[in-house]
Amino acid sequence: MLPDSLFKPLDLDDALEKAFVDGGRPAVVDLLESALGDPRAQGDEAFADYLDELIEQLTELERYPEAIAATYRLIEVDAEALRAEELGSIAQLHALNGDLDTSRAMLLELRAEHETAAPEDRDLWHSLMNTLVMADNIGDPALAVEWLSEDLRTGLDLHWDPDLIQGINGHRKRIAGTTFADPRLDNQVQHYLENNQFVTHAEEPAAPQHTRYPYPGTDKREIELGMRADLNARIDGPDGQIPWPPGRNDTCWCGSGTKYKKCCASPSFLAG
């Protein structure tokens, strides 16, 4: 029986730290499952955050079926959960578990929803993440490059933010290599960037929705520090600095609106 001190409000941080010291990740998972299954935890505002932590720990332990079940549970209990993000995560977990057919089917369905939405309603960030899953976990670089190329052509036609164009193109070039190279599209993107890099839009919020993304061949730590420096030059935080390192459950500092651990700290994002 877990002590009352962990509930009302649900606060497992110290207990989780002790569990990790005493028994590692399996002990952390046991504590999280016990607490989240306790009636005293139901309806607590921290429930979804600890459920998210459970998903992360199960994934690290390669207990993928349990992580999948927990992610479906998160979609049910968290009204703020982003459906495309969580379903993309489930697809990735299926791939990691070796069920490539299920993962591929889920990603194709998510992509179809993306393509039928109006351009202004498309969830471009999660579509990009799901495309990287297709390339890196499913092992279908040709289709991933096709999707990224489609998005680039749409972005060029609709005059998307240059940083977003550069980011999508960076991932396309990484995945395409020389096998799926498209010099004509490369030239179109380069021309667009040269002519639009300094365009500003008065209606844009102070924090950009996207920042520059890495090109291949760069150290992962260098990538992230470079992105941070780029963003820090464009946004002033409360004290003029971006808190570092970010909390894994904090909203990512790049402006995507996604949690840091599923965004700039994500293996899919930093692959390359």
C-alpha positions as CSV (number, residue, x, y, z in Angstrom):
1,M,0.0,0.0,0.0
2,L,1.5,3.3,-1.0
3,P,1.6,6.1,1.6
4,D,-1.0,8.9,1.6
5,S,1.8,11.4,1.3
6,L,2.2,10.6,-2.4
7,F,-1.3,11.6,-3.2
8,K,-3.6,14.7,-3.1
9,P,-1.8,16.1,-4.9
10,L,0.0,13.3,-6.8
11,D,3.7,13.9,-6.2
12,L,6.1,11.0,-7.0
13,D,9.3,12.9,-7.8
14,D,11.2,12.1,-4.6
15,A,9.9,8.5,-4.5
16,L,10.8,7.9,-8.1
17,E,14.3,9.2,-7.4
18,K,14.7,6.8,-4.5
19,A,13.2,3.9,-6.5
20,F,15.7,4.5,-9.3
21,V,18.6,4.4,-6.8
22,D,17.3,1.3,-5.2
23,G,16.2,-0.7,-8.2
24,G,16.8,1.1,-11.4
25,R,14.2,1.6,-14.2
26,P,12.2,-1.6,-13.3
27,A,11.6,-0.2,-9.8
28,V,10.6,3.2,-11.3
29,V,8.0,1.4,-13.5
30,D,6.6,-0.6,-10.6
31,L,6.1,2.5,-8.5
32,L,4.5,4.4,-11.4
33,E,2.2,1.6,-12.2
34,S,1.2,1.2,-8.6
35,A,0.5,4.9,-8.1
36,L,-1.3,5.4,-11.4
37,G,-3.5,2.4,-10.7
38,D,-4.4,3.7,-7.2
39,P,-7.9,5.2,-6.9
40,R,-6.4,8.1,-5.0
41,A,-4.6,9.2,-8.2
42,Q,-7.6,9.4,-10.4
43,G,-8.4,12.9,-11.7
44,D,-5.2,14.4,-10.4
45,E,-3.8,17.1,-12.6
46,A,-0.3,15.4,-12.6
47,F,-1.7,12.0,-13.7
48,A,-1.0,12.5,-17.4
49,D,2.6,13.7,-16.8
50,Y,3.4,10.6,-14.7
51,L,1.7,8.4,-17.3
52,D,4.0,10.0,-19.9
53,E,6.9,9.2,-17.6
54,L,5.8,5.6,-17.4
55,I,5.7,5.4,-21.2
56,E,9.3,6.8,-21.4
57,Q,10.5,4.3,-18.8
58,L,8.8,1.3,-20.5
59,T,10.3,2.4,-23.8
60,E,13.8,2.6,-22.4
61,L,13.3,-1.0,-21.0
62,E,12.1,-2.1,-24.5
63,R,8.8,-3.2,-23.0
64,Y,7.1,-1.9,-26.1
65,P,3.6,-3.6,-25.9
66,E,3.2,-2.1,-22.4
67,A,4.3,1.3,-23.6
68,I,1.8,1.1,-26.5
69,A,-1.0,0.3,-24.1
70,A,0.0,3.2,-21.8
71,T,0.1,5.6,-24.7
72,Y,-3.4,4.7,-25.7
73,R,-4.4,5.3,-22.1
74,L,-2.7,8.7,-22.3
75,I,-4.9,9.7,-25.3
76,E,-8.0,8.7,-23.2
77,V,-7.1,10.6,-20.0
78,D,-5.3,13.7,-21.3
79,A,-7.6,16.2,-23.0
80,E,-4.6,18.2,-24.1
81,A,-2.8,15.2,-25.7
82,L,-2.1,15.8,-29.3
83,R,-3.6,12.9,-31.2
84,A,-1.2,13.0,-34.2
85,E,1.8,13.1,-31.8
86,E,0.6,10.2,-29.7
87,L,-0.5,8.0,-32.6
88,G,2.9,8.7,-34.3
89,S,4.6,7.6,-31.0
90,I,2.5,4.4,-31.0
91,A,3.5,3.7,-34.6
92,Q,7.1,4.1,-33.7
93,L,6.7,1.8,-30.7
94,H,5.2,-0.9,-33.0
95,A,8.2,-0.5,-35.3
96,L,10.6,-0.8,-32.4
97,N,8.7,-4.0,-31.4
98,G,9.2,-5.4,-34.9
99,D,5.6,-5.0,-36.0
100,L,6.5,-3.0,-39.1
101,D,3.2,-3.7,-40.9
102,T,1.1,-2.1,-38.1
103,S,3.5,0.8,-37.8
104,R,3.5,1.4,-41.6
105,A,-0.4,1.3,-41.7
106,M,-0.7,3.8,-38.9
107,L,1.8,6.2,-40.5
108,L,0.1,5.9,-43.9
109,E,-3.3,6.7,-42.2
110,L,-1.8,9.7,-40.4
111,R,-0.2,10.9,-43.7
112,A,-3.5,10.6,-45.5
113,E,-5.2,12.8,-42.8
114,H,-2.4,15.3,-43.2
115,E,-2.8,15.5,-46.9
116,T,-6.6,16.0,-46.9
117,A,-6.5,18.8,-44.3
118,A,-6.5,22.4,-45.5
119,P,-2.9,23.8,-45.6
120,E,-3.5,26.1,-42.7
121,D,-4.8,23.2,-40.6
122,R,-2.0,20.7,-41.3
123,D,0.0,19.6,-38.4
124,L,3.3,19.9,-40.1
125,W,5.6,19.2,-37.2
126,H,4.0,15.9,-36.4
127,S,3.8,15.0,-40.0
128,L,7.6,15.6,-40.2
129,M,8.2,13.4,-37.1
130,N,6.1,10.6,-38.6
131,T,8.0,10.9,-41.8
132,L,11.2,10.4,-39.9
133,V,9.8,7.3,-38.3
134,M,9.0,6.0,-41.7
135,A,12.6,6.5,-42.8
136,D,14.5,5.6,-39.7
137,N,12.3,2.9,-38.0
138,I,10.3,1.4,-40.9
139,G,13.2,1.6,-43.3
140,D,11.4,3.1,-46.2
141,P,13.5,6.1,-47.2
142,A,12.0,6.3,-50.7
143,L,8.5,7.0,-49.3
144,A,9.9,9.4,-46.7
145,V,11.7,11.4,-49.3
146,E,8.5,11.4,-51.4
147,W,6.5,12.9,-48.5
148,L,9.2,15.5,-47.7
149,S,9.4,16.5,-51.3
150,E,5.6,16.9,-51.5
151,D,5.7,19.1,-48.4
152,L,8.5,21.2,-49.8
153,R,6.7,21.8,-53.1
154,T,3.6,22.8,-51.1
155,G,5.7,25.1,-48.9
156,L,7.3,26.8,-51.8
157,D,4.0,27.4,-53.5
158,L,2.4,28.7,-50.3
159,H,5.5,30.7,-49.1
160,W,6.1,28.9,-45.8
161,D,8.5,30.3,-43.3
162,P,12.1,29.9,-44.7
163,D,13.3,28.2,-41.5
164,L,10.6,25.5,-42.0
165,I,11.5,25.0,-45.6
166,Q,15.2,24.7,-44.7
167,G,14.4,22.2,-41.9
168,I,12.3,20.0,-44.2
169,N,14.9,20.1,-46.9
170,G,17.7,19.3,-44.4
171,H,15.9,16.1,-43.5
172,R,15.1,15.3,-47.1
173,K,18.8,15.6,-48.0
174,R,19.9,13.5,-45.1
175,I,17.5,10.6,-46.0
176,A,17.9,10.9,-49.8
177,G,21.7,10.9,-50.0
178,T,22.7,10.3,-53.5
179,T,20.1,7.5,-54.1
180,F,17.0,9.8,-54.2
181,A,18.7,13.1,-55.0
182,D,16.6,15.7,-56.7
183,P,18.9,18.6,-58.0
184,R,15.9,20.5,-59.5
185,L,14.1,20.6,-56.1
186,D,17.4,21.5,-54.4
187,N,17.8,24.5,-56.8
188,Q,14.2,25.6,-56.2
189,V,14.7,25.5,-52.4
190,Q,18.0,27.3,-52.6
191,H,16.4,30.0,-54.8
192,Y,13.5,30.4,-52.3
193,L,15.8,30.7,-49.3
194,E,18.0,33.2,-51.0
195,N,15.0,35.4,-51.8
196,N,13.0,34.9,-48.6
197,Q,15.5,34.5,-45.7
198,F,14.9,38.0,-44.4
199,V,11.1,38.2,-45.0
200,T,9.2,39.1,-41.8
201,H,5.5,38.8,-41.1
202,A,3.9,41.3,-38.7
203,E,1.2,38.7,-37.7
204,E,3.8,36.1,-36.5
205,P,4.0,35.6,-32.7
206,A,7.1,36.6,-30.9
207,A,8.2,32.9,-30.6
208,P,8.7,31.3,-34.0
209,Q,6.9,28.1,-34.7
210,H,10.0,26.5,-36.2
211,T,13.7,27.2,-36.1
212,R,16.6,26.1,-38.3
213,Y,17.3,22.4,-38.4
214,P,20.6,20.6,-38.9
215,Y,22.2,19.3,-42.0
216,P,23.7,15.8,-41.9
217,G,27.2,15.0,-40.6
218,T,27.1,17.3,-37.5
219,D,27.6,16.1,-33.9
220,K,24.3,15.7,-32.1
221,R,25.3,17.9,-29.2
222,E,26.6,20.5,-31.6
223,I,23.3,20.4,-33.5
224,E,21.3,21.1,-30.4
225,L,23.6,23.8,-29.1
226,G,23.6,25.4,-32.5
227,M,19.8,25.4,-32.7
228,R,19.6,26.8,-29.2
229,A,22.0,29.6,-30.1
230,D,19.9,30.4,-33.2
231,L,16.7,30.6,-31.3
232,N,18.3,32.6,-28.4
233,A,19.3,35.2,-31.0
234,R,15.7,35.6,-32.0
235,I,13.8,35.3,-28.7
236,D,14.4,36.8,-25.3
237,G,13.3,34.7,-22.4
238,P,12.4,36.1,-18.9
239,D,16.1,36.6,-18.2
240,G,17.4,36.8,-21.7
241,Q,18.5,33.2,-21.8
242,I,16.8,29.8,-22.6
243,P,16.9,27.6,-19.5
244,W,19.4,24.8,-20.0
245,P,19.1,21.9,-20.0
246,P,15.3,21.8,-20.7
247,G,13.1,19.6,-18.5
248,R,12.2,16.5,-20.5
249,N,8.5,17.2,-19.9
250,D,8.7,20.9,-20.5
251,T,7.4,22.4,-23.7
252,C,10.3,22.3,-26.2
253,W,12.3,25.6,-26.5
254,C,12.2,25.4,-30.3
255,G,8.6,26.6,-30.4
256,S,7.0,23.4,-31.7
257,G,4.5,23.1,-28.8
258,T,5.7,19.5,-28.2
259,K,7.3,18.2,-25.1
260,Y,11.1,18.5,-25.2
261,K,11.7,14.7,-24.9
262,K,9.5,14.1,-28.0
263,C,10.9,17.0,-29.9
264,C,14.5,18.2,-30.0
265,A,15.6,15.4,-27.5
266,S,13.8,12.7,-29.6
267,P,16.1,10.1,-31.2
268,S,14.0,10.3,-34.4
269,F,14.6,14.1,-34.5
270,L,18.3,13.9,-33.9
271,A,18.9,10.9,-36.1
272,G,21.6,11.5,-38.7
